[in-house]
Structure formats: structure tokens, C-alpha cells
């Protein structure tokens, strides 16, 4: 990955740290959305749309209610 970052940094005349920050930002966003626990879908351009399977969400909700009894 460092090679790709170096190529991009050279091509755009930017420090490697800025390129790395830009590349990793989208994954930090996904992580933050997942930590919120709202399970909304997330679309990352050129990678796809990520969402929680409704059946899995139903299972998770049922597990949570069983633990509260």
C-alpha cells in the first residue's frame, strides 16, 4: 500500500500523510456509522453498498430482548 500512496503523493504533489488520510477517511466513516448502532446502509463509491441483513438485524434485536428478561 505504501507504494500506491507514494505514487499518488508524487502525482498530486502532496505529502504521503495527506494521501493516506484521504484514502482511509471512508473506512473511518464506515466504522463510526457502525459504532452508532443504527444499522443504516452505507455506500462507498466503486466498492459497493454495505448494509445489515434484515434477518440478522431481527436476530440481534431478539437476542437483546432475551438478555433483558
C-alpha positions in Angstrom: 0.0 0.0 0.0 2.9 2.4 0.7 3.9 2.2 -3.0 0.5 3.2 -4.1 0.5 6.1 -1.6 3.9 7.2 -2.8 2.8 7.2 -6.5 -0.4 9.2 -5.6 1.6 11.7 -3.5 4.1 12.2 -6.3 1.4 12.5 -9.0 -0.6 15.1 -7.0 2.4 16.8 -5.3 1.1 16.2 -1.8 2.6 14.7 1.4 2.1 11.0 1.9 0.3 11.7 5.2 -2.4 13.7 3.3 -2.9 10.9 0.7 -3.2 8.3 3.4 -5.7 10.4 5.4 -7.8 10.8 2.2 -7.7 7.1 1.5 -8.5 5.9 5.0 -11.2 8.5 5.7 -14.0 6.5 4.1 -13.2 3.5 6.3 -13.2 5.7 9.4 -16.7 6.9 8.4 -18.0 3.3 8.0 -16.5 2.5 11.4 -18.2 5.5 13.0 -21.6 4.6 11.4 -21.3 1.0 12.6 -20.5 2.2 16.2 -23.7 4.3 16.3 -25.6 1.0 16.1 -28.4 2.4 13.9 -27.6 -0.1 11.1 -28.2 2.2 8.2 -26.7 1.3 4.9 -23.5 2.9 3.7 -22.5 3.3 0.0 -18.8 3.6 -0.8 -18.2 4.6 -4.4 -16.5 1.9 -6.5 -16.7 -0.6 -3.6 -20.5 -1.1 -3.1 -23.3 -0.7 -0.6 -22.9 -2.2 2.8 -25.9 -2.9 5.0 -27.1 -5.2 7.7 -29.2 -8.2 6.5 -32.8 -7.7 7.9 -32.9 -11.3 9.1 -29.7 -10.7 11.1 -31.0 -7.5 12.5 -34.2 -9.2 13.6 -32.0 -11.9 15.3 -29.9 -9.3 17.0 -32.9 -7.5 18.3 -34.4 -10.7 19.6 -31.2 -11.6 21.3 -31.1 -8.3 23.0 -34.7 -8.6 24.3 -33.9 -12.1 25.7 -31.0 -10.8 27.7 -33.1 -8.1 29.4 -35.5 -10.6 31.0 
